[in-house]
Amino acid sequence: MGAKDRFLDMSWTADGRAILISRFPRDPQLKGEQTWPSLWRVDARTGATEPLGLKLEGLRDLAVSPDGRHLSFTVGWTAREPWILENYLPTSRAADGTRR
């Protein structure tokens, strides 16, 4: 992640082990789709970052369902369009190691 990046939104994962962020690159040399926000995961313990392969214009308003199976967000700059993805995120684990 670059020093000029902004973060539009964030949400905890269902297992509480990571934070999902909408990363917005602010490099003036980037053009078009290169400037679109992308979804990243930040490990809450180590701070390690990982791109999750979702990049959409105006990606923000992240929310994860309590069971971790649904990710909702909005896209678009002038008008917000709601989206919900099911089973997009990796399976979360409870603190005792069981799957949710």
PAMI-828873 format. One record per atom (N, C-alpha, C, O): residue number from 0; atom name; x, y, z. Coordinates in Angstrom, 2 decimals. Each point is the difference from the previous one (the first is absolute). Last residue first. Layout:
REM residues N
<rec NUM 'CA' <X Y Z>>
...
END
This chain:
REM residues 100
<rec 99 'N' <-17.38 -21.33 11.14>>
<rec 99 'CA' <-1.29 0.69 0.08>>
<rec 99 'C' <-0.68 -0.09 -1.32>>
<rec 99 'O' <-1.11 0.51 -0.15>>
<rec 98 'N' <5.04 -3.72 2.86>>
<rec 98 'CA' <-0.41 0.82 -1.16>>
<rec 98 'C' <-1.35 0.62 0.25>>
<rec 98 'O' <-0.85 -0.57 0.68>>
<rec 97 'N' <4.55 -0.69 3.25>>
<rec 97 'CA' <-1.09 -0.55 -0.78>>
<rec 97 'C' <-0.34 0.94 -1.14>>
<rec 97 'O' <0.19 1.21 0.10>>
<rec 96 'N' <3.12 -0.30 3.39>>
<rec 96 'CA' <0.47 -0.74 -1.16>>
<rec 96 'C' <-1.10 -0.60 -0.84>>
<rec 96 'O' <0.29 -0.53 -1.08>>
<rec 95 'N' <-0.47 3.53 5.09>>
<rec 95 'CA' <0.30 -1.37 0.39>>
<rec 95 'C' <0.42 -0.88 -1.18>>
<rec 95 'O' <0.24 -1.20 0.17>>
<rec 94 'N' <-1.56 5.81 -0.74>>
<rec 94 'CA' <1.21 -0.03 0.82>>
<rec 94 'C' <0.38 -1.42 0.43>>
<rec 94 'O' <1.17 -0.28 0.22>>
<rec 93 'N' <-3.88 0.65 -4.74>>
<rec 93 'CA' <-0.24 0.53 1.34>>
<rec 93 'C' <1.30 -0.13 0.79>>
<rec 93 'O' <0.92 -0.69 -0.42>>
<rec 92 'N' <-1.07 1.24 -4.96>>
<rec 92 'CA' <0.07 -0.98 1.08>>
<rec 92 'C' <-0.27 0.70 1.32>>
<rec 92 'O' <0.43 1.13 0.22>>
<rec 91 'N' <-1.56 -0.40 -5.94>>
<rec 91 'CA' <0.55 0.50 1.27>>
<rec 91 'C' <-0.02 -1.12 1.03>>
<rec 91 'O' <-0.73 -0.98 -0.14>>
<rec 90 'N' <1.10 0.99 -5.48>>
<rec 90 'CA' <-0.74 -0.46 1.17>>
<rec 90 'C' <0.65 0.52 1.27>>
<rec 90 'O' <1.22 -0.09 0.16>>
<rec 89 'N' <-0.57 2.95 -4.64>>
<rec 89 'CA' <0.42 -1.30 0.53>>
<rec 89 'C' <-0.80 -0.34 1.26>>
<rec 89 'O' <-0.45 0.89 0.72>>
<rec 88 'N' <-1.96 2.30 -4.22>>
<rec 88 'CA' <1.11 0.06 0.94>>
<rec 88 'C' <0.41 -1.40 0.42>>
<rec 88 'O' <-0.83 -0.91 0.02>>
<rec 87 'N' <-2.89 1.44 -2.86>>
<rec 87 'CA' <1.17 0.57 -0.69>>
<rec 87 'C' <1.23 -0.04 0.89>>
<rec 87 'O' <1.11 -0.28 -0.47>>
<rec 86 'N' <-6.05 -1.12 1.10>>
<rec 86 'CA' <1.12 -0.95 0.00>>
<rec 86 'C' <1.20 0.51 -0.80>>
<rec 86 'O' <0.73 -0.81 -0.58>>
<rec 85 'N' <-4.71 3.72 -0.46>>
<rec 85 'CA' <-0.12 -1.12 0.93>>
<rec 85 'C' <1.19 -0.93 -0.20>>
<rec 85 'O' <0.37 -0.33 -1.12>>
<rec 84 'N' <-1.65 5.87 0.24>>
<rec 84 'CA' <0.67 -1.21 -0.48>>
<rec 84 'C' <-0.12 -1.07 1.06>>
<rec 84 'O' <0.21 0.26 1.19>>
<rec 83 'N' <-2.77 4.66 -2.68>>
<rec 83 'CA' <0.24 -1.00 1.04>>
<rec 83 'C' <0.65 -1.20 -0.67>>
<rec 83 'O' <-0.51 -0.52 -1.00>>
<rec 82 'N' <-0.60 6.24 0.04>>
<rec 82 'CA' <0.36 -1.33 -0.45>>
<rec 82 'C' <0.13 -0.90 1.23>>
<rec 82 'O' <0.34 0.46 1.09>>
<rec 81 'N' <-2.43 4.87 -2.75>>
<rec 81 'CA' <0.35 -1.03 0.99>>
<rec 81 'C' <0.28 -1.35 -0.65>>
<rec 81 'O' <-0.66 -0.39 -0.97>>
<rec 80 'N' <1.32 5.63 -0.76>>
<rec 80 'CA' <-0.71 -1.22 -0.36>>
<rec 80 'C' <0.39 -1.08 1.00>>
<rec 80 'O' <1.18 -0.33 0.11>>
<rec 79 'N' <-1.08 6.11 -0.57>>
<rec 79 'CA' <0.47 -1.24 0.64>>
<rec 79 'C' <-0.89 -1.17 -0.38>>
<rec 79 'O' <-1.22 0.06 0.11>>
<rec 78 'N' <2.73 4.73 -2.68>>
<rec 78 'CA' <-1.14 -0.72 0.57>>
<rec 78 'C' <0.52 -1.30 0.57>>
<rec 78 'O' <0.84 -0.66 -0.61>>
<rec 77 'N' <2.38 3.61 -0.88>>
<rec 77 'CA' <-1.12 0.95 0.00>>
<rec 77 'C' <-1.28 -0.61 0.56>>
<rec 77 'O' <-0.79 0.70 0.64>>
<rec 76 'N' <4.77 -3.42 -0.83>>
<rec 76 'CA' <0.33 1.27 0.65>>
<rec 76 'C' <-1.21 0.92 0.08>>
<rec 76 'O' <-0.29 0.55 1.07>>
<rec 75 'N' <0.96 -6.27 -1.10>>
<rec 75 'CA' <-0.41 1.20 -0.74>>
<rec 75 'C' <0.32 1.26 0.78>>
<rec 75 'O' <-0.02 0.01 1.23>>
<rec 74 'N' <-1.10 -4.84 1.14>>
<rec 74 'CA' <0.92 0.42 -1.05>>
<rec 74 'C' <-0.57 1.24 -0.68>>
<rec 74 'O' <-1.19 0.28 0.10>>
<rec 73 'N' <0.72 -3.36 4.94>>
<rec 73 'CA' <-0.57 0.79 -1.08>>
<rec 73 'C' <1.10 0.34 -0.99>>
<rec 73 'O' <1.18 0.01 0.33>>
<rec 72 'N' <-2.05 -4.40 3.25>>
<rec 72 'CA' <0.73 1.24 -0.27>>
<rec 72 'C' <-0.79 0.79 -1.02>>
<rec 72 'O' <-0.96 -0.50 -0.59>>
<rec 71 'N' <1.24 -4.57 3.78>>
<rec 71 'CA' <-0.78 1.02 -0.70>>
<rec 71 'C' <0.84 1.27 -0.13>>
<rec 71 'O' <0.86 0.28 0.83>>
<rec 70 'N' <-0.35 -5.92 0.15>>
<rec 70 'CA' <0.69 1.28 -0.02>>
<rec 70 'C' <-0.89 0.97 -0.76>>
<rec 70 'O' <-0.34 -0.25 -1.15>>
<rec 69 'N' <-0.18 -4.88 3.76>>
<rec 69 'CA' <-0.49 1.03 -0.91>>
<rec 69 'C' <0.80 1.29 0.18>>
<rec 69 'O' <0.24 0.45 1.12>>
<rec 68 'N' <0.57 -4.46 1.48>>
<rec 68 'CA' <-0.28 -0.53 -1.34>>
<rec 68 'C' <-0.43 1.05 -0.99>>
<rec 68 'O' <0.04 -0.25 -1.21>>
<rec 67 'N' <1.01 0.46 6.19>>
<rec 67 'CA' <1.13 0.16 -0.92>>
<rec 67 'C' <-0.25 -0.48 -1.41>>
<rec 67 'O' <0.92 0.00 -0.82>>
<rec 66 'N' <-3.81 0.42 4.97>>
<rec 66 'CA' <0.56 -1.32 -0.27>>
<rec 66 'C' <1.15 0.04 -1.01>>
<rec 66 'O' <0.62 -1.03 -0.28>>
<rec 65 'N' <-2.94 5.08 1.55>>
<rec 65 'CA' <0.55 -0.63 1.20>>
<rec 65 'C' <0.60 -1.39 -0.24>>
<rec 65 'O' <0.95 -0.38 0.69>>
<rec 64 'N' <-0.94 3.88 -4.77>>
<rec 64 'CA' <-1.05 -0.60 0.83>>
<rec 64 'C' <0.64 -0.70 1.21>>
<rec 64 'O' <1.17 -0.37 -0.06>>
<rec 63 'N' <0.98 4.69 -2.39>>
<rec 63 'CA' <0.07 -1.45 -0.04>>
<rec 63 'C' <-1.10 -0.54 0.91>>
<rec 63 'O' <-0.20 0.51 1.10>>
<rec 62 'N' <1.48 4.35 -4.02>>
<rec 62 'CA' <-0.62 -0.64 1.17>>
<rec 62 'C' <0.05 -1.51 -0.20>>
<rec 62 'O' <-0.24 -0.50 -1.09>>
<rec 61 'N' <1.94 5.72 -1.29>>
<rec 61 'CA' <0.18 -1.43 0.23>>
<rec 61 'C' <-0.73 -0.46 1.25>>
<rec 61 'O' <-0.03 0.71 1.01>>
<rec 60 'N' <0.48 3.64 -3.97>>
<rec 60 'CA' <-1.10 -0.43 0.87>>
<rec 60 'C' <0.04 -1.51 0.25>>
<rec 60 'O' <-1.02 -0.68 -0.13>>
<rec 59 'N' <3.46 2.21 -4.37>>
<rec 59 'CA' <0.01 0.51 1.38>>
<rec 59 'C' <-1.19 -0.56 0.77>>
<rec 59 'O' <-0.74 -0.84 -0.53>>
<rec 58 'N' <3.05 1.45 -4.82>>
<rec 58 'CA' <-0.17 -1.04 1.01>>
<rec 58 'C' <0.12 0.58 1.41>>
<rec 58 'O' <1.06 0.52 0.37>>
<rec 57 'N' <-0.76 1.54 -5.10>>
<rec 57 'CA' <-0.78 0.49 1.13>>
<rec 57 'C' <-0.26 -1.03 1.08>>
<rec 57 'O' <-0.94 0.17 0.77>>
<rec 56 'N' <2.41 -2.25 -5.20>>
<rec 56 'CA' <-0.06 1.46 0.11>>
<rec 56 'C' <-0.91 0.41 1.16>>
<rec 56 'O' <-1.17 -0.36 0.03>>
<rec 55 'N' <3.83 -4.32 0.11>>
<rec 55 'CA' <-1.16 0.59 -0.65>>
<rec 55 'C' <-0.01 1.51 0.21>>
<rec 55 'O' <0.47 0.50 1.03>>
<rec 54 'N' <2.22 -5.54 -0.06>>
<rec 54 'CA' <0.34 1.39 -0.33>>
<rec 54 'C' <-1.15 0.58 -0.80>>
<rec 54 'O' <-0.25 -0.41 -1.13>>
<rec 53 'N' <2.16 -4.25 4.01>>
<rec 53 'CA' <-1.22 0.71 -0.34>>
<rec 53 'C' <0.36 1.47 -0.20>>
<rec 53 'O' <0.48 0.66 0.92>>
<rec 52 'N' <2.57 -4.27 0.63>>
<rec 52 'CA' <-0.40 -0.17 -1.39>>
<rec 52 'C' <-1.29 0.68 -0.42>>
<rec 52 'O' <-0.55 -0.30 -1.06>>
<rec 51 'N' <3.29 0.21 5.34>>
<rec 51 'CA' <-1.01 -1.05 -0.12>>
<rec 51 'C' <-0.61 -0.09 -1.40>>
<rec 51 'O' <-0.99 -0.71 -0.20>>
<rec 50 'N' <5.97 2.31 2.84>>
<rec 50 'CA' <-1.10 0.41 -0.89>>
<rec 50 'C' <-0.96 -1.16 -0.18>>
<rec 50 'O' <0.42 -1.16 -0.08>>
<rec 49 'N' <2.76 2.16 4.44>>
<rec 49 'CA' <-0.24 -0.93 -1.09>>
<rec 49 'C' <-1.13 0.54 -0.88>>
<rec 49 'O' <-1.09 0.27 0.50>>
<rec 48 'N' <4.86 0.96 4.04>>
<rec 48 'CA' <-1.09 0.34 -0.91>>
<rec 48 'C' <-0.09 -1.01 -1.14>>
<rec 48 'O' <0.99 -0.60 -0.39>>
<rec 47 'N' <0.92 0.99 5.90>>
<rec 47 'CA' <0.26 -0.44 -1.36>>
<rec 47 'C' <-1.23 0.28 -0.87>>
<rec 47 'O' <-1.13 -0.18 0.44>>
<rec 46 'N' <1.65 0.86 4.43>>
<rec 46 'CA' <-0.03 1.14 -0.91>>
<rec 46 'C' <0.28 -0.37 -1.44>>
<rec 46 'O' <0.05 0.88 -0.86>>
<rec 45 'N' <-0.50 -3.63 5.15>>
<rec 45 'CA' <1.31 0.28 -0.58>>
<rec 45 'C' <0.05 1.25 -0.87>>
<rec 45 'O' <1.07 0.56 -0.22>>
<rec 44 'N' <-5.11 -2.01 2.62>>
<rec 44 'CA' <1.11 -0.27 0.90>>
<rec 44 'C' <1.34 0.46 -0.57>>
<rec 44 'O' <0.81 0.60 0.71>>
<rec 43 'N' <-4.99 -0.29 -3.13>>
<rec 43 'CA' <-0.10 0.84 1.20>>
<rec 43 'C' <1.19 -0.19 0.94>>
<rec 43 'O' <0.33 0.90 0.76>>
<rec 42 'N' <-0.56 -1.34 -6.23>>
<rec 42 'CA' <0.03 -0.88 1.17>>
<rec 42 'C' <0.05 0.87 1.25>>
<rec 42 'O' <0.89 0.84 0.14>>
<rec 41 'N' <-3.06 0.55 -4.89>>
<rec 41 'CA' <1.14 0.31 0.87>>
<rec 41 'C' <-0.09 -0.91 1.21>>
<rec 41 'O' <-1.00 0.02 0.71>>
<rec 40 'N' <-1.05 0.27 -6.13>>
<rec 40 'CA' <-0.12 -0.51 1.36>>
<rec 40 'C' <1.28 0.33 0.75>>
<rec 40 'O' <1.10 -0.19 -0.52>>
<rec 39 'N' <-3.89 2.47 -4.03>>
<rec 39 'CA' <1.19 -0.58 0.62>>
<rec 39 'C' <-0.34 -0.54 1.38>>
<rec 39 'O' <-0.94 0.46 0.64>>
<rec 38 'N' <-1.34 1.66 -5.66>>
<rec 38 'CA' <-0.23 -0.61 1.31>>
<rec 38 'C' <1.27 -0.70 0.48>>
<rec 38 'O' <0.59 -0.79 -0.72>>
<rec 37 'N' <-1.10 5.30 -2.64>>
<rec 37 'CA' <0.06 -1.46 0.02>>
<rec 37 'C' <-0.16 -0.50 1.43>>
<rec 37 'O' <0.27 0.72 0.96>>
<rec 36 'N' <-1.22 4.05 -4.42>>
<rec 36 'CA' <0.27 -0.64 1.29>>
<rec 36 'C' <0.00 -1.52 -0.12>>
<rec 36 'O' <-0.70 -0.56 -0.85>>
<rec 35 'N' <2.06 3.76 -3.36>>
<rec 35 'CA' <-1.17 -0.54 0.70>>
<rec 35 'C' <0.39 -0.62 1.34>>
<rec 35 'O' <1.08 -0.58 0.12>>
<rec 34 'N' <1.83 2.49 -3.66>>
<rec 34 'CA' <-0.33 0.86 1.15>>
<rec 34 'C' <-1.19 -0.53 0.79>>
<rec 34 'O' <-0.37 0.60 1.01>>
<rec 33 'N' <2.02 -2.64 -5.06>>
<rec 33 'CA' <1.09 -0.07 0.97>>
<rec 33 'C' <-0.31 0.82 1.25>>
<rec 33 'O' <0.57 -0.25 1.06>>
<rec 32 'N' <-3.41 0.24 -4.98>>
<rec 32 'CA' <-0.25 -1.07 0.96>>
<rec 32 'C' <1.10 -0.14 1.04>>
<rec 32 'O' <-0.24 -0.54 1.08>>
<rec 31 'N' <0.82 4.96 -3.58>>
<rec 31 'CA' <-1.12 -0.92 -0.23>>
<rec 31 'C' <-0.20 -1.02 1.12>>
<rec 31 'O' <-0.05 0.36 1.17>>
<rec 30 'N' <4.83 1.79 -0.97>>
<rec 30 'CA' <-1.13 0.45 -0.81>>
<rec 30 'C' <-1.08 -1.08 -0.05>>
<rec 30 'O' <0.29 -1.18 0.16>>
<rec 29 'N' <4.62 3.06 2.68>>
<rec 29 'CA' <-0.95 -1.06 -0.33>>
<rec 29 'C' <-1.19 0.58 -0.74>>
<rec 29 'O' <-0.39 1.14 0.24>>
<rec 28 'N' <3.97 1.51 1.61>>
<rec 28 'CA' <0.38 -0.61 -1.27>>
<rec 28 'C' <-0.96 -1.12 -0.43>>
<rec 28 'O' <0.05 -0.45 -1.14>>
<rec 27 'N' <-0.28 2.92 5.39>>
<rec 27 'CA' <-0.46 0.81 -1.14>>
<rec 27 'C' <0.36 -0.60 -1.36>>
<rec 27 'O' <-0.56 0.42 -1.02>>
<rec 26 'N' <-0.52 -2.97 5.76>>
<rec 26 'CA' <1.17 0.32 -0.80>>
<rec 26 'C' <-0.46 0.78 -1.24>>
<rec 26 'O' <-0.79 -0.53 -0.78>>
<rec 25 'N' <-1.71 -1.60 4.70>>
<rec 25 'CA' <0.01 1.44 -0.27>>
<rec 25 'C' <1.25 0.43 -0.77>>
<rec 25 'O' <0.48 1.12 0.20>>
<rec 24 'N' <-3.93 -5.77 1.12>>
<rec 24 'CA' <1.33 0.52 -0.35>>
<rec 24 'C' <-0.06 1.46 -0.41>>
<rec 24 'O' <-0.88 0.40 -0.77>>
<rec 23 'N' <-2.23 -3.48 4.08>>
<rec 23 'CA' <-0.17 0.94 -1.11>>
<rec 23 'C' <1.37 0.60 -0.33>>
<rec 23 'O' <0.48 0.85 0.74>>
<rec 22 'N' <-2.97 -5.26 2.12>>
<rec 22 'CA' <1.22 0.78 -0.25>>
<rec 22 'C' <-0.17 0.81 -1.28>>
<rec 22 'O' <-0.34 -0.53 -1.05>>
<rec 21 'N' <-2.72 -2.04 4.96>>
<rec 21 'CA' <-0.14 0.44 -1.37>>
<rec 21 'C' <1.15 0.98 -0.25>>
<rec 21 'O' <-0.02 1.13 0.49>>
<rec 20 'N' <-0.30 -5.34 3.25>>
<rec 20 'CA' <0.07 1.41 -0.31>>
<rec 20 'C' <-0.23 0.22 -1.49>>
<rec 20 'O' <0.29 -0.86 -0.83>>
<rec 19 'N' <-0.78 -2.92 5.31>>
<rec 19 'CA' <-0.12 0.22 -1.44>>
<rec 19 'C' <0.02 1.50 -0.25>>
<rec 19 'O' <-0.67 0.75 0.71>>
<rec 18 'N' <2.79 -3.88 3.42>>
<rec 18 'CA' <-0.82 1.15 -0.35>>
<rec 18 'C' <-0.02 0.09 -1.52>>
<rec 18 'O' <1.05 -0.10 -0.65>>
<rec 17 'N' <-0.17 -4.17 4.48>>
<rec 17 'CA' <0.46 0.87 -1.08>>
<rec 17 'C' <-0.99 1.14 -0.20>>
<rec 17 'O' <-1.15 -0.04 0.45>>
<rec 16 'N' <0.55 -3.43 2.83>>
<rec 16 'CA' <1.45 -0.14 -0.19>>
<rec 16 'C' <0.56 0.93 -1.08>>
<rec 16 'O' <1.22 0.10 -0.16>>
<rec 15 'N' <-5.93 -1.11 1.82>>
<rec 15 'CA' <0.73 1.03 0.74>>
<rec 15 'C' <1.50 -0.05 -0.18>>
<rec 15 'O' <0.73 0.67 0.73>>
<rec 14 'N' <-4.58 -3.27 -2.77>>
<rec 14 'CA' <0.81 -0.65 1.03>>
<rec 14 'C' <0.83 0.99 0.81>>
<rec 14 'O' <0.67 -0.40 0.96>>
<rec 13 'N' <-3.46 1.85 -4.61>>
<rec 13 'CA' <-0.85 -0.66 0.98>>
<rec 13 'C' <0.80 -0.65 1.13>>
<rec 13 'O' <-0.47 -0.06 1.13>>
<rec 12 'N' <2.58 4.33 -3.58>>
<rec 12 'CA' <-0.49 -1.29 -0.47>>
<rec 12 'C' <-0.77 -0.66 1.14>>
<rec 12 'O' <0.11 0.41 1.16>>
<rec 11 'N' <0.26 5.01 -1.59>>
<rec 11 'CA' <0.61 -1.20 0.58>>
<rec 11 'C' <-0.55 -1.24 -0.67>>
<rec 11 'O' <-1.17 -0.03 -0.39>>
<rec 10 'N' <1.57 4.93 -2.01>>
<rec 10 'CA' <-0.93 -0.84 0.74>>
<rec 10 'C' <0.76 -1.22 0.52>>
<rec 10 'O' <0.84 -0.56 -0.70>>
<rec 9 'N' <-0.34 5.89 -2.05>>
<rec 9 'CA' <0.54 -1.22 0.56>>
<rec 9 'C' <-1.06 -0.73 0.80>>
<rec 9 'O' <-0.95 0.60 0.49>>
<rec 8 'N' <2.13 3.73 -4.49>>
<rec 8 'CA' <-0.88 -0.68 0.94>>
<rec 8 'C' <0.71 -1.20 0.57>>
<rec 8 'O' <0.98 -0.48 -0.58>>
<rec 7 'N' <1.16 3.65 -2.36>>
<rec 7 'CA' <-1.34 0.54 -0.01>>
<rec 7 'C' <-0.88 -0.61 1.07>>
<rec 7 'O' <-0.92 0.66 0.49>>
<rec 6 'N' <6.30 0.47 -1.22>>
<rec 6 'CA' <-0.83 -1.14 0.33>>
<rec 6 'C' <-1.41 0.51 0.21>>
<rec 6 'O' <-0.26 0.76 0.93>>
<rec 5 'N' <4.99 0.87 -3.81>>
<rec 5 'CA' <-1.04 0.32 0.98>>
<rec 5 'C' <-0.78 -1.28 0.25>>
<rec 5 'O' <0.02 -0.92 -0.81>>
<rec 4 'N' <5.32 2.08 -1.16>>
<rec 4 'CA' <-1.28 -0.69 -0.03>>
<rec 4 'C' <-0.93 0.53 1.09>>
<rec 4 'O' <0.43 0.41 1.07>>
<rec 3 'N' <4.31 0.74 -2.02>>
<rec 3 'CA' <-1.05 0.93 -0.41>>
<rec 3 'C' <-1.39 -0.62 0.02>>
<rec 3 'O' <-0.99 0.69 -0.23>>
<rec 2 'N' <5.07 -3.12 1.22>>
<rec 2 'CA' <-0.16 1.04 1.02>>
<rec 2 'C' <-1.12 0.98 -0.34>>
<rec 2 'O' <-0.54 0.65 0.89>>
<rec 1 'N' <0.39 -5.80 -2.72>>
<rec 1 'CA' <0.80 1.21 -0.13>>
<rec 1 'C' <-0.31 1.02 1.09>>
<rec 1 'O' <-1.05 -0.03 0.63>>
<rec 0 'N' <0.95 -5.58 -0.84>>
<rec 0 'CA' <-0.85 1.17 0.00>>
<rec 0 'C' <0.89 1.23 0.00>>
<rec 0 'O' <1.04 0.04 0.66>>
END
